Amino acid sequence: MLKVTAALIILGSFTYYVLFQGEEKRESRTSRLLKEAEQSIASAETSVNKANSIVAVSYK
């Protein structure tokens, strides 16, 4: 679920820059997309690690 969320964030960022940042130079847009994607992936990995470290609690 978290990986899907990360993928959607990356896709949304990419779509935003393609549609709304047409006046920027191509190189700077690509650099920004790469940086945004790297940050999103790092954030998703952190979230997955935190989720995996949560111990399941069952109540009887």
Biopython code that builds the backbone (N, CA, C, O; Angstrom):
import numpy as np
from Bio.PDB.StructureBuilder import StructureBuilder

atoms = [
    (1, "MET", "N", (0.823, -1.197, 0.000)),
    (1, "MET", "CA", (0.000, 0.000, 0.000)),
    (1, "MET", "C", (0.871, 1.266, 0.000)),
    (1, "MET", "O", (0.582, 2.232, -0.707)),
    (2, "LEU", "N", (1.934, 1.242, 0.801)),
    (2, "LEU", "CA", (2.810, 2.406, 0.862)),
    (2, "LEU", "C", (3.589, 2.587, -0.431)),
    (2, "LEU", "O", (3.853, 3.714, -0.850)),
    (3, "LYS", "N", (3.954, 1.481, -1.060)),
    (3, "LYS", "CA", (4.672, 1.580, -2.331)),
    (3, "LYS", "C", (3.767, 2.177, -3.404)),
    (3, "LYS", "O", (4.217, 2.952, -4.249)),
    (4, "VAL", "N", (2.488, 1.810, -3.363)),
    (4, "VAL", "CA", (1.524, 2.373, -4.311)),
    (4, "VAL", "C", (1.388, 3.870, -4.068)),
    (4, "VAL", "O", (1.342, 4.655, -5.015)),
    (5, "THR", "N", (1.325, 4.261, -2.811)),
    (5, "THR", "CA", (1.229, 5.675, -2.465)),
    (5, "THR", "C", (2.454, 6.438, -2.964)),
    (5, "THR", "O", (2.330, 7.529, -3.520)),
    (6, "ALA", "N", (3.634, 5.860, -2.764)),
    (6, "ALA", "CA", (4.861, 6.507, -3.240)),
    (6, "ALA", "C", (4.845, 6.651, -4.754)),
    (6, "ALA", "O", (5.242, 7.687, -5.289)),
    (7, "ALA", "N", (4.387, 5.612, -5.444)),
    (7, "ALA", "CA", (4.319, 5.669, -6.905)),
    (7, "ALA", "C", (3.349, 6.758, -7.354)),
    (7, "ALA", "O", (3.626, 7.476, -8.315)),
    (8, "LEU", "N", (2.221, 6.887, -6.671)),
    (8, "LEU", "CA", (1.252, 7.924, -7.024)),
    (8, "LEU", "C", (1.812, 9.322, -6.765)),
    (8, "LEU", "O", (1.549, 10.248, -7.533)),
    (9, "ILE", "N", (2.576, 9.478, -5.697)),
    (9, "ILE", "CA", (3.199, 10.773, -5.417)),
    (9, "ILE", "C", (4.176, 11.133, -6.524)),
    (9, "ILE", "O", (4.194, 12.265, -7.007)),
    (10, "ILE", "N", (4.988, 10.160, -6.920)),
    (10, "ILE", "CA", (5.962, 10.402, -7.985)),
    (10, "ILE", "C", (5.246, 10.734, -9.284)),
    (10, "ILE", "O", (5.631, 11.673, -9.980)),
    (11, "LEU", "N", (4.209, 9.976, -9.619)),
    (11, "LEU", "CA", (3.451, 10.224, -10.842)),
    (11, "LEU", "C", (2.786, 11.597, -10.801)),
    (11, "LEU", "O", (2.785, 12.321, -11.797)),
    (12, "GLY", "N", (2.224, 11.951, -9.658)),
    (12, "GLY", "CA", (1.599, 13.261, -9.515)),
    (12, "GLY", "C", (2.598, 14.395, -9.670)),
    (12, "GLY", "O", (2.303, 15.407, -10.305)),
    (13, "SER", "N", (3.781, 14.226, -9.090)),
    (13, "SER", "CA", (4.825, 15.243, -9.224)),
    (13, "SER", "C", (5.245, 15.395, -10.675)),
    (13, "SER", "O", (5.403, 16.508, -11.177)),
    (14, "PHE", "N", (5.424, 14.268, -11.337)),
    (14, "PHE", "CA", (5.815, 14.287, -12.743)),
    (14, "PHE", "C", (4.750, 14.992, -13.583)),
    (14, "PHE", "O", (5.076, 15.840, -14.414)),
    (15, "THR", "N", (3.491, 14.650, -13.371)),
    (15, "THR", "CA", (2.391, 15.256, -14.126)),
    (15, "THR", "C", (2.327, 16.758, -13.876)),
    (15, "THR", "O", (2.141, 17.536, -14.812)),
    (16, "TYR", "N", (2.477, 17.165, -12.634)),
    (16, "TYR", "CA", (2.448, 18.583, -12.297)),
    (16, "TYR", "C", (3.527, 19.349, -13.053)),
    (16, "TYR", "O", (3.251, 20.388, -13.653)),
    (17, "TYR", "N", (4.736, 18.845, -13.025)),
    (17, "TYR", "CA", (5.828, 19.556, -13.686)),
    (17, "TYR", "C", (5.673, 19.571, -15.193)),
    (17, "TYR", "O", (6.012, 20.562, -15.840)),
    (18, "VAL", "N", (5.168, 18.494, -15.759)),
    (18, "VAL", "CA", (4.975, 18.460, -17.212)),
    (18, "VAL", "C", (3.896, 19.455, -17.631)),
    (18, "VAL", "O", (4.067, 20.173, -18.616)),
    (19, "LEU", "N", (2.794, 19.503, -16.895)),
    (19, "LEU", "CA", (1.666, 20.346, -17.290)),
    (19, "LEU", "C", (1.847, 21.822, -16.931)),
    (19, "LEU", "O", (1.444, 22.694, -17.702)),
    (20, "PHE", "N", (2.442, 22.114, -15.783)),
    (20, "PHE", "CA", (2.421, 23.480, -15.278)),
    (20, "PHE", "C", (3.769, 24.191, -15.270)),
    (20, "PHE", "O", (3.832, 25.367, -14.912)),
    (21, "GLN", "N", (4.824, 23.528, -15.646)),
    (21, "GLN", "CA", (6.136, 24.167, -15.606)),
    (21, "GLN", "C", (6.766, 24.235, -16.992)),
    (21, "GLN", "O", (7.982, 24.093, -17.129)),
    (22, "GLY", "N", (5.957, 24.449, -18.010)),
    (22, "GLY", "CA", (6.444, 24.467, -19.382)),
    (22, "GLY", "C", (7.441, 25.571, -19.672)),
    (22, "GLY", "O", (8.246, 25.435, -20.593)),
    (23, "GLU", "N", (7.414, 26.670, -18.909)),
    (23, "GLU", "CA", (8.315, 27.778, -19.186)),
    (23, "GLU", "C", (9.734, 27.533, -18.669)),
    (23, "GLU", "O", (10.659, 28.255, -19.042)),
    (24, "GLU", "N", (9.912, 26.537, -17.825)),
    (24, "GLU", "CA", (11.253, 26.242, -17.317)),
    (24, "GLU", "C", (12.086, 25.529, -18.369)),
    (24, "GLU", "O", (11.554, 24.918, -19.296)),
    (25, "LYS", "N", (13.376, 25.614, -18.213)),
    (25, "LYS", "CA", (14.259, 24.886, -19.118)),
    (25, "LYS", "C", (14.116, 23.392, -18.866)),
    (25, "LYS", "O", (13.832, 22.963, -17.747)),
    (26, "ARG", "N", (14.316, 22.608, -19.914)),
    (26, "ARG", "CA", (14.146, 21.164, -19.814)),
    (26, "ARG", "C", (15.116, 20.545, -18.801)),
    (26, "ARG", "O", (14.735, 19.656, -18.041)),
    (27, "GLU", "N", (16.354, 21.011, -18.791)),
    (27, "GLU", "CA", (17.346, 20.435, -17.886)),
    (27, "GLU", "C", (16.977, 20.671, -16.424)),
    (27, "GLU", "O", (17.067, 19.756, -15.605)),
    (28, "SER", "N", (16.567, 21.885, -16.098)),
    (28, "SER", "CA", (16.231, 22.173, -14.711)),
    (28, "SER", "C", (14.976, 21.421, -14.287)),
    (28, "SER", "O", (14.862, 21.007, -13.133)),
    (29, "ARG", "N", (14.038, 21.242, -15.205)),
    (29, "ARG", "CA", (12.830, 20.487, -14.896)),
    (29, "ARG", "C", (13.185, 19.031, -14.630)),
    (29, "ARG", "O", (12.664, 18.423, -13.694)),
    (30, "THR", "N", (14.068, 18.470, -15.447)),
    (30, "THR", "CA", (14.486, 17.085, -15.252)),
    (30, "THR", "C", (15.212, 16.928, -13.922)),
    (30, "THR", "O", (14.990, 15.956, -13.200)),
    (31, "SER", "N", (16.066, 17.868, -13.604)),
    (31, "SER", "CA", (16.785, 17.822, -12.329)),
    (31, "SER", "C", (15.818, 17.881, -11.158)),
    (31, "SER", "O", (15.963, 17.145, -10.182)),
    (32, "ARG", "N", (14.842, 18.751, -11.260)),
    (32, "ARG", "CA", (13.861, 18.883, -10.188)),
    (32, "ARG", "C", (13.022, 17.618, -10.062)),
    (32, "ARG", "O", (12.723, 17.181, -8.951)),
    (33, "LEU", "N", (12.641, 17.030, -11.189)),
    (33, "LEU", "CA", (11.882, 15.780, -11.156)),
    (33, "LEU", "C", (12.686, 14.671, -10.492)),
    (33, "LEU", "O", (12.159, 13.910, -9.680)),
    (34, "LEU", "N", (13.951, 14.587, -10.841)),
    (34, "LEU", "CA", (14.808, 13.570, -10.231)),
    (34, "LEU", "C", (14.915, 13.770, -8.724)),
    (34, "LEU", "O", (14.815, 12.814, -7.955)),
    (35, "LYS", "N", (15.117, 15.011, -8.309)),
    (35, "LYS", "CA", (15.234, 15.306, -6.885)),
    (35, "LYS", "C", (13.930, 14.974, -6.159)),
    (35, "LYS", "O", (13.953, 14.386, -5.077)),
    (36, "GLU", "N", (12.804, 15.346, -6.746)),
    (36, "GLU", "CA", (11.499, 15.057, -6.151)),
    (36, "GLU", "C", (11.269, 13.553, -6.054)),
    (36, "GLU", "O", (10.775, 13.060, -5.040)),
    (37, "ALA", "N", (11.625, 12.831, -7.103)),
    (37, "ALA", "CA", (11.455, 11.376, -7.098)),
    (37, "ALA", "C", (12.329, 10.733, -6.029)),
    (37, "ALA", "O", (11.880, 9.831, -5.322)),
    (38, "GLU", "N", (13.565, 11.187, -5.905)),
    (38, "GLU", "CA", (14.462, 10.639, -4.888)),
    (38, "GLU", "C", (13.922, 10.903, -3.486)),
    (38, "GLU", "O", (13.983, 10.027, -2.624)),
    (39, "GLN", "N", (13.399, 12.092, -3.256)),
    (39, "GLN", "CA", (12.836, 12.418, -1.949)),
    (39, "GLN", "C", (11.595, 11.581, -1.663)),
    (39, "GLN", "O", (11.398, 11.124, -0.536)),
    (40, "SER", "N", (10.760, 11.379, -2.674)),
    (40, "SER", "CA", (9.555, 10.576, -2.498)),
    (40, "SER", "C", (9.904, 9.127, -2.190)),
    (40, "SER", "O", (9.286, 8.501, -1.329)),
    (41, "ILE", "N", (10.893, 8.598, -2.894)),
    (41, "ILE", "CA", (11.315, 7.217, -2.663)),
    (41, "ILE", "C", (11.895, 7.074, -1.257)),
    (41, "ILE", "O", (11.593, 6.109, -0.555)),
    (42, "ALA", "N", (12.722, 8.026, -0.849)),
    (42, "ALA", "CA", (13.303, 7.976, 0.496)),
    (42, "ALA", "C", (12.214, 8.048, 1.557)),
    (42, "ALA", "O", (12.269, 7.334, 2.559)),
    (43, "SER", "N", (11.235, 8.901, 1.340)),
    (43, "SER", "CA", (10.123, 9.023, 2.278)),
    (43, "SER", "C", (9.313, 7.733, 2.337)),
    (43, "SER", "O", (8.918, 7.290, 3.415)),
    (44, "ALA", "N", (9.069, 7.138, 1.181)),
    (44, "ALA", "CA", (8.316, 5.883, 1.144)),
    (44, "ALA", "C", (9.083, 4.764, 1.837)),
    (44, "ALA", "O", (8.491, 3.966, 2.562)),
    (45, "GLU", "N", (10.390, 4.699, 1.621)),
    (45, "GLU", "CA", (11.200, 3.669, 2.281)),
    (45, "GLU", "C", (11.166, 3.847, 3.795)),
    (45, "GLU", "O", (11.078, 2.868, 4.535)),
    (46, "THR", "N", (11.236, 5.082, 4.252)),
    (46, "THR", "CA", (11.157, 5.352, 5.684)),
    (46, "THR", "C", (9.808, 4.912, 6.238)),
    (46, "THR", "O", (9.738, 4.308, 7.308)),
    (47, "SER", "N", (8.741, 5.212, 5.509)),
    (47, "SER", "CA", (7.404, 4.816, 5.945)),
    (47, "SER", "C", (7.261, 3.302, 5.999)),
    (47, "SER", "O", (6.672, 2.764, 6.937)),
    (48, "VAL", "N", (7.798, 2.613, 4.998)),
    (48, "VAL", "CA", (7.731, 1.149, 4.975)),
    (48, "VAL", "C", (8.512, 0.579, 6.152)),
    (48, "VAL", "O", (8.042, -0.347, 6.812)),
    (49, "ASN", "N", (9.688, 1.115, 6.423)),
    (49, "ASN", "CA", (10.491, 0.633, 7.550)),
    (49, "ASN", "C", (9.779, 0.861, 8.878)),
    (49, "ASN", "O", (9.799, -0.006, 9.751)),
    (50, "LYS", "N", (9.152, 2.019, 9.034)),
    (50, "LYS", "CA", (8.400, 2.290, 10.260)),
    (50, "LYS", "C", (7.219, 1.337, 10.388)),
    (50, "LYS", "O", (6.944, 0.822, 11.472)),
    (51, "ALA", "N", (6.521, 1.103, 9.278)),
    (51, "ALA", "CA", (5.369, 0.200, 9.304)),
    (51, "ALA", "C", (5.801, -1.222, 9.633)),
    (51, "ALA", "O", (5.102, -1.929, 10.360)),
    (52, "ASN", "N", (6.938, -1.645, 9.110)),
    (52, "ASN", "CA", (7.426, -2.995, 9.379)),
    (52, "ASN", "C", (7.901, -3.159, 10.817)),
    (52, "ASN", "O", (7.929, -4.278, 11.331)),
    (53, "SER", "N", (8.271, -2.075, 11.469)),
    (53, "SER", "CA", (8.770, -2.167, 12.840)),
    (53, "SER", "C", (7.644, -2.145, 13.874)),
    (53, "SER", "O", (7.890, -2.368, 15.059)),
    (54, "ILE", "N", (6.432, -1.882, 13.441)),
    (54, "ILE", "CA", (5.297, -1.860, 14.364)),
    (54, "ILE", "C", (4.933, -3.292, 14.729)),
    (54, "ILE", "O", (4.748, -4.139, 13.855)),
    (55, "VAL", "N", (4.832, -3.551, 16.026)),
    (55, "VAL", "CA", (4.485, -4.885, 16.502)),
    (55, "VAL", "C", (2.967, -4.993, 16.547)),
    (55, "VAL", "O", (2.279, -4.114, 17.067)),
    (56, "ALA", "N", (2.465, -6.083, 15.995)),
    (56, "ALA", "CA", (1.017, -6.298, 16.001)),
    (56, "ALA", "C", (0.555, -6.572, 17.431)),
    (56, "ALA", "O", (1.173, -7.355, 18.152)),
    (57, "VAL", "N", (-0.518, -5.930, 17.826)),
    (57, "VAL", "CA", (-1.068, -6.107, 19.163)),
    (57, "VAL", "C", (-2.430, -6.759, 19.025)),
    (57, "VAL", "O", (-3.282, -6.300, 18.265)),
    (58, "SER", "N", (-2.621, -7.830, 19.768)),
    (58, "SER", "CA", (-3.934, -8.476, 19.734)),
    (58, "SER", "C", (-4.532, -8.431, 21.136)),
    (58, "SER", "O", (-3.847, -8.652, 22.135)),
    (59, "TYR", "N", (-5.798, -8.144, 21.179)),
    (59, "TYR", "CA", (-6.506, -8.081, 22.449)),
    (59, "TYR", "C", (-7.388, -9.305, 22.569)),
    (59, "TYR", "O", (-8.073, -9.696, 21.624)),
    (60, "LYS", "N", (-7.358, -9.901, 23.748)),
    (60, "LYS", "CA", (-8.179, -11.111, 23.963)),
    (60, "LYS", "C", (-9.353, -10.796, 24.850)),
    (60, "LYS", "O", (-10.157, -11.679, 25.146)),
]
sb = StructureBuilder()
sb.init_structure("model")
sb.init_model(0)
sb.init_chain("A")
sb.init_seg("    ")
for serial, (resi, resn, name, xyz) in enumerate(atoms, 1):
    if name == "N":
        sb.init_residue(resn, " ", resi, " ")
    sb.init_atom(name, np.array(xyz, "f"), 0.0, 1.0, " ", f" {name:<3s}", serial, name[0])
structure = sb.get_structure()
